[in-house]
Structure formats: C-alpha cells, structure tokens
Amino acid sequence: MEDILNKRVAERGFKDKLTVIWKDALKAEFPQFDLVVANIPYGISSPLVAKLVYGTNHFRSATLLLQKEFARRLLANPGDSEFNRLAVNVKLVADVEFVMDVSRRDFVPCPKVDSSVVIIRPKADIPKVNLDECEEDDDERESEGEDFYSSSCSELEASSFKEKIIEVLKSGGFEDKRPSKLSHELLLHLLSCFNQAGIIFHDQTEQKNAGNAAFAASYNS
C-alpha cells in the first residue's frame, strides 16, 4: 500500500506534499502535526489515544474511527454505566465529541463490530497535576502488582496501608462515594488527598526498589 500510495501521489504531481511514514504507530516518534484523521486498528485504540492526548504535540483535533463500544467508553460521563478510567484520563486533558455511528454493513468484508466516529480536541487548560499519576497501562500495572504483592508484602504491611487508605477517604469525605459517580474535580481532589498523605500512584519501579510493598498490594486489591 505504501508503494501504491506514493505512485498515485507522484502521478498527480503531489509527491512533494506527502511524506509516508511506515512504522509502528505506538513505537514511532510522531513528527509535528496539527490534525489527525485515522481509521486505526481497534486493538491499539487505548494506547494510541493515550499517546495522542498525553504526547508532546499540541494538535488541533483528532478525528478517529473507533469500535462503537470503545467510543462509548471514551464519551462516558460520571454516572454513566460505561464511565471508566479511560474516560477519566482522556477527559482530564481533552474534549471528546461524538460525530456518527458507522454500521458494520458499510465495510467489505463485513466486520463483527459496529464503529463510531469521534473528534478529540486537546484542552487549552489542563489540571496542574502530575499527569504520570493518570496515564498508565492497566494490564501491566495489575500483573506487576500481583506478583510484587505475593512475593514481598506481609499481612501486617497490607493492613497498615489499608488503614491509611481508609483514613484518607474519611478525611476527604469520600468513604461513602462511588468512583463512577465522581466528577473530574472530585477525582483530582481525591488524588491530591492521597498525594498529601504520601501515597503516590506512579513509577512503581521506584516503589519496588524502595521496598514499599504495601502500596502495590493495596493499589491492586
């Protein structure tokens, strides 16, 4: 497809207006850009969206064709059944707009899922927090945490840390609240409460080296 695309562009006299980068989108360093318009592999939707919104490029908008269920999660608001960590992380730094649904019957061959088009626009003002606390890989974090807990954490450490968590929740008035109902402002306030209590949710490697097993265990329990 790269060869065909370059050939067609050259035949129409636009060779100097197009640069084709044939690399893994998750591993390649993006050049400066202003707009994204893409039909991406659905299997990399989450890490690619995170790379866009938490990257160094200050782009205007990204128009993406996504699996319908993934788009619904991305668009979800506090209180919605689909509201999840993905929606929280993305909407901290960007606005997401629904454009249209696309039926599976519009593709040949017909896939097994329906799709949706969304537009992601980075916010001009983002919260003044350590964004490393938000943008992480769930699967990697959970698997590492479980291994670390099973090998290093004593029941006494876990119990002590659990008490610390409960104390933070009570002091901030969060003990009776559900995460799926919290607004972004309240979630940021809760994060601030944890940080002030010395509980940090990023850079687990340093936590391992420091021997802070209770953190990993409590985070993943």
Buried (B, 14 or more C-beta within 10 A) or exposed (E): EEEEEBEEBEEEEEEEEEEEEEEEBEEEEBEEEEEBEEEBEBEEBBEBBBBBBBEEBEBEBBBBBBBBBBBBBBBBEBEBEBBBEBBBBBBBBBEBEEEEEBEEEEEEEEEEEBBBBBBBBBEEEEBEEEBEBBBBEEEEBEEBBBEBBEEBBEEEBBEEBBEBBEEBBEEBEBEEEEBBEBEBEBBBBBBBBBBEBEBBBBEBEEBBEEEBBBBBBBBBE
